[in-house]
Amino acid sequence: MAERCLLYYVTDRSAFAGDESDRRRRLLEKIAEAACAGVNYIQLREKDLSSRELESLAHEAVRAVSEAGQMATALLINSRTDIALAVEAAGVHLRSDDVSPEEVRKIWSCGVGTHARQLSPQVPIVGLSCHSPAEVAKADGAEFAVFGPVFEKKDAHPAGLALLREACQAGIPVLALGGITLRNAHSCLEAGAAGVAAIRLFQENDIAEIVQDLRS
């Protein structure tokens, strides 16, 4: 597979067994594991949490990445620019119907420089979820687009490799999402994807082994 294959771990603490304390601990361990293994991006995507709970978890996630000593791993917060700024995350991941990347940068430029947020990156990394080649073509201002579901997702029709290939013509790095496995990741890269994004691929396996297999 491509040496420069970008890897994106999307979190889901509900997939872990145990009570909320156990799930939170396991999630933070996986975030640290992903950072140590050299995963490029981690999206904190815990949409069921209240703002206060998400901010608390995000603080711990930022700390976990920092303590892993891997500055190349960027932690993004799903949809919440305010929380990303507050915890000094690297940026945000936007839904397809979210605010624009340009709006995120306007908000960010106002927040950076205040006493509480002075350590936030001057320019945020912005990822964008897309579900069609047309949406990818309009993803102006984002660093990359996550396209899917390519193979599978509950209650969603898979887009397939043909539409992924079309989406990858847009001139922006595209990461394939949805049912990604070691077996089918290669076909996504052959279709033009810059990398892959996944929940289960990372959460259910030894991440260092996954990274080595995808980049070997």
Secondary structure as UniProt FT lines:
FT   TURN            3..4
FT   STRAND          6..10
FT   HELIX           13..15
FT   HELIX           20..37
FT   STRAND          41..44
FT   TURN            47..48
FT   HELIX           51..67
FT   TURN            68..69
FT   TURN            71..72
FT   STRAND          74..78
FT   HELIX           81..86
FT   TURN            87..88
FT   STRAND          91..94
FT   TURN            96..97
FT   HELIX           101..111
FT   TURN            112..113
FT   HELIX           115..117
FT   TURN            118..119
FT   STRAND          125..130
FT   HELIX           133..137
FT   TURN            140..141
FT   STRAND          144..147
FT   TURN            154..155
FT   HELIX           160..167
FT   TURN            168..169
FT   STRAND          174..177
FT   HELIX           182..190
FT   TURN            191..192
FT   STRAND          195..198
FT   HELIX           200..203
FT   HELIX           207..215
//
